[in-house]
Amino acid sequence: MTALGYTFIAWSVITAGFIAVMVYKGYLSMHETDQLFLNDHASHNAEEEHDEVVSRDKKLEPVWKAFAGACAVSTLALAGVYVISNI
């Protein structure tokens, strides 16, 4: 297999991981609500659920940023290997 093939496989795996993380982030964001909790007793359960979703989203932020950077670098690498192999 050529360098272009290996680079394409690496790019595909990284891009699939990035897409999976973004789908999960979208799923989490779908359950996030924009509410103002004024009464402590009435909506305590909803407030806990909201805080849990927000904390998961904040934990996921470095992961999706890493995948986004890796996807960009691998895209540039794939383009570079393609150009070099066709010269």
ROPAKE-918758 format. One line per field, with one value per atom (N, C-alpha, C): atom name; x, y, z; residue number from 1; residue in one letter; chain. Coordinates in steps of 0.05 Angstrom, whole numbers. Last residue first. Example, Ala and Ser with C-alpha at 12.3 -4.5 7.8 and 13.67 -1.06 7.14 Angstrom:
atom	c(N|CA|C|N|CA|C)
xx	c(257|273|258|264|246|264)
yy	c(-45|-21|1|-114|-90|-66)
zz	c(142|143|157|156|156|156)
nr	c(2|2|2|1|1|1)
rest	c(S|S|S|A|A|A)
kette	c(A|A|A|A|A|A)
This chain:
atom	c(N|CA|C|N|CA|C|N|CA|C|N|CA|C|N|CA|C|N|CA|C|N|CA|C|N|CA|C|N|CA|C|N|CA|C|N|CA|C|N|CA|C|N|CA|C|N|CA|C|N|CA|C|N|CA|C|N|CA|C|N|CA|C|N|CA|C|N|CA|C|N|CA|C|N|CA|C|N|CA|C|N|CA|C|N|CA|C|N|CA|C|N|CA|C|N|CA|C|N|CA|C|N|CA|C|N|CA|C|N|CA|C|N|CA|C|N|CA|C|N|CA|C|N|CA|C|N|CA|C|N|CA|C|N|CA|C|N|CA|C|N|CA|C|N|CA|C|N|CA|C|N|CA|C|N|CA|C|N|CA|C|N|CA|C|N|CA|C|N|CA|C|N|CA|C|N|CA|C|N|CA|C|N|CA|C|N|CA|C|N|CA|C|N|CA|C|N|CA|C|N|CA|C|N|CA|C|N|CA|C|N|CA|C|N|CA|C|N|CA|C|N|CA|C|N|CA|C|N|CA|C|N|CA|C|N|CA|C|N|CA|C|N|CA|C|N|CA|C|N|CA|C|N|CA|C|N|CA|C|N|CA|C|N|CA|C|N|CA|C|N|CA|C|N|CA|C|N|CA|C|N|CA|C|N|CA|C|N|CA|C|N|CA|C|N|CA|C|N|CA|C|N|CA|C)
xx	c(63|82|99|30|22|41|50|50|42|44|71|71|-12|2|30|-22|-34|-19|5|14|3|-26|3|13|-76|-73|-44|-62|-73|-70|-47|-27|-37|-95|-72|-51|-123|-133|-110|-94|-94|-105|-105|-77|-77|-161|-150|-121|-163|-176|-165|-136|-125|-137|-172|-145|-132|-217|-219|-191|-198|-206|-208|-190|-167|-174|-242|-222|-197|-266|-274|-255|-238|-238|-245|-249|-221|-219|-307|-296|-267|-327|-323|-309|-333|-313|-307|-376|-351|-328|-416|-409|-381|-420|-412|-402|-440|-413|-403|-489|-469|-442|-515|-511|-489|-516|-502|-496|-549|-521|-504|-597|-584|-555|-607|-604|-590|-613|-592|-586|-659|-634|-610|-697|-691|-664|-698|-690|-682|-717|-691|-681|-762|-748|-720|-783|-800|-785|-743|-757|-772|-722|-704|-719|-742|-751|-734|-713|-718|-727|-674|-687|-689|-683|-674|-689|-660|-680|-667|-649|-643|-666|-626|-648|-638|-601|-595|-618|-610|-623|-617|-580|-609|-623|-529|-540|-570|-522|-522|-535|-524|-544|-545|-479|-506|-528|-441|-443|-470|-448|-453|-456|-432|-459|-466|-378|-397|-426|-358|-357|-377|-365|-378|-379|-332|-360|-376|-282|-292|-322|-280|-280|-291|-278|-301|-303|-229|-253|-278|-194|-195|-221|-204|-208|-211|-189|-216|-223|-135|-154|-182|-115|-113|-132|-128|-139|-138|-97|-126|-139|-46|-55|-85|-44|-42|-52|-49|-69|-68|-3|-30|-51|36|34|7|9|25|20|17|0|18)
yy	c(288|305|288|258|263|281|257|232|235|310|300|274|313|330|319|274|272|288|296|270|266|342|344|318|322|338|340|295|280|296|339|318|302|366|379|359|327|336|350|325|301|308|376|368|345|371|392|385|329|327|347|350|327|323|392|398|375|360|381|388|330|316|336|371|355|341|390|408|392|346|353|373|344|321|330|392|387|363|384|405|400|347|338|359|375|354|345|407|420|399|368|384|397|351|332|347|398|388|368|403|424|414|358|361|381|371|347|348|416|418|394|392|413|416|359|347|367|397|377|365|424|439|420|384|395|410|378|356|366|428|419|396|461|450|440|475|465|451|495|470|458|543|521|494|583|569|545|598|617|604|583|569|588|592|607|594|554|561|577|522|550|558|455|474|502|399|423|443|360|357|381|375|373|371|370|398|397|315|328|355|311|296|308|340|349|336|307|334|346|262|260|287|286|275|273|297|319|310|245|264|287|227|213|232|261|262|249|246|273|275|192|198|226|202|187|191|228|243|228|187|212|227|150|143|168|179|169|162|190|212|202|137|153|176|126|109|125|164|165|149|147|174|176|98|99|126|116|98|98|147|159|142|109|129|143|45|70|88|-23|0|25)
zz	c(-170|-184|-202|-139|-166|-182|-88|-103|-132|-72|-76|-92|-68|-87|-93|-29|-55|-76|15|4|-24|22|16|3|35|11|2|82|60|34|113|107|83|117|104|96|146|120|104|193|175|148|214|207|188|221|204|195|257|231|212|301|287|260|314|306|291|327|306|296|370|345|322|407|398|372|413|402|392|435|408|396|484|466|438|511|501|481|517|501|493|553|525|508|599|599|570|584|590|590|579|556|560|632|611|586|655|663|643|630|626|633|649|620|615|704|695|665|705|713|704|688|672|679|732|705|687|772|774|746|753|756|758|757|731|732|813|796|768|830|839|821|823|800|807|874|853|830|908|915|891|890|896|899|838|862|867|792|814|840|742|764|788|676|700|723|621|641|663|567|576|595|570|569|578|536|552|548|501|527|545|458|454|480|476|473|469|471|497|496|415|432|460|402|393|409|423|433|425|389|418|431|341|344|373|354|348|350|359|382|378|307|329|353|278|273|296|299|302|298|281|310|315|226|237|267|223|216|227|238|254|248|197|225|243|151|154|183|160|158|162|157|182|182|104|125|152|77|74|96|91|100|98|65|94|105|11|23|53|5|2|15|10|31|29|-13|-15|9|0|0|0)
nr	c(87|87|87|86|86|86|85|85|85|84|84|84|83|83|83|82|82|82|81|81|81|80|80|80|79|79|79|78|78|78|77|77|77|76|76|76|75|75|75|74|74|74|73|73|73|72|72|72|71|71|71|70|70|70|69|69|69|68|68|68|67|67|67|66|66|66|65|65|65|64|64|64|63|63|63|62|62|62|61|61|61|60|60|60|59|59|59|58|58|58|57|57|57|56|56|56|55|55|55|54|54|54|53|53|53|52|52|52|51|51|51|50|50|50|49|49|49|48|48|48|47|47|47|46|46|46|45|45|45|44|44|44|43|43|43|42|42|42|41|41|41|40|40|40|39|39|39|38|38|38|37|37|37|36|36|36|35|35|35|34|34|34|33|33|33|32|32|32|31|31|31|30|30|30|29|29|29|28|28|28|27|27|27|26|26|26|25|25|25|24|24|24|23|23|23|22|22|22|21|21|21|20|20|20|19|19|19|18|18|18|17|17|17|16|16|16|15|15|15|14|14|14|13|13|13|12|12|12|11|11|11|10|10|10|9|9|9|8|8|8|7|7|7|6|6|6|5|5|5|4|4|4|3|3|3|2|2|2|1|1|1)
rest	c(I|I|I|N|N|N|S|S|S|I|I|I|V|V|V|Y|Y|Y|V|V|V|G|G|G|A|A|A|L|L|L|A|A|A|L|L|L|T|T|T|S|S|S|V|V|V|A|A|A|C|C|C|A|A|A|G|G|G|A|A|A|F|F|F|A|A|A|K|K|K|W|W|W|V|V|V|P|P|P|E|E|E|L|L|L|K|K|K|K|K|K|D|D|D|R|R|R|S|S|S|V|V|V|V|V|V|E|E|E|D|D|D|H|H|H|E|E|E|E|E|E|E|E|E|A|A|A|N|N|N|H|H|H|S|S|S|A|A|A|H|H|H|D|D|D|N|N|N|L|L|L|F|F|F|L|L|L|Q|Q|Q|D|D|D|T|T|T|E|E|E|H|H|H|M|M|M|S|S|S|L|L|L|Y|Y|Y|G|G|G|K|K|K|Y|Y|Y|V|V|V|M|M|M|V|V|V|A|A|A|I|I|I|F|F|F|G|G|G|A|A|A|T|T|T|I|I|I|V|V|V|S|S|S|W|W|W|A|A|A|I|I|I|F|F|F|T|T|T|Y|Y|Y|G|G|G|L|L|L|A|A|A|T|T|T|M|M|M)
kette	c(A|A|A|A|A|A|A|A|A|A|A|A|A|A|A|A|A|A|A|A|A|A|A|A|A|A|A|A|A|A|A|A|A|A|A|A|A|A|A|A|A|A|A|A|A|A|A|A|A|A|A|A|A|A|A|A|A|A|A|A|A|A|A|A|A|A|A|A|A|A|A|A|A|A|A|A|A|A|A|A|A|A|A|A|A|A|A|A|A|A|A|A|A|A|A|A|A|A|A|A|A|A|A|A|A|A|A|A|A|A|A|A|A|A|A|A|A|A|A|A|A|A|A|A|A|A|A|A|A|A|A|A|A|A|A|A|A|A|A|A|A|A|A|A|A|A|A|A|A|A|A|A|A|A|A|A|A|A|A|A|A|A|A|A|A|A|A|A|A|A|A|A|A|A|A|A|A|A|A|A|A|A|A|A|A|A|A|A|A|A|A|A|A|A|A|A|A|A|A|A|A|A|A|A|A|A|A|A|A|A|A|A|A|A|A|A|A|A|A|A|A|A|A|A|A|A|A|A|A|A|A|A|A|A|A|A|A|A|A|A|A|A|A|A|A|A|A|A|A|A|A|A|A|A|A|A|A|A|A|A|A)
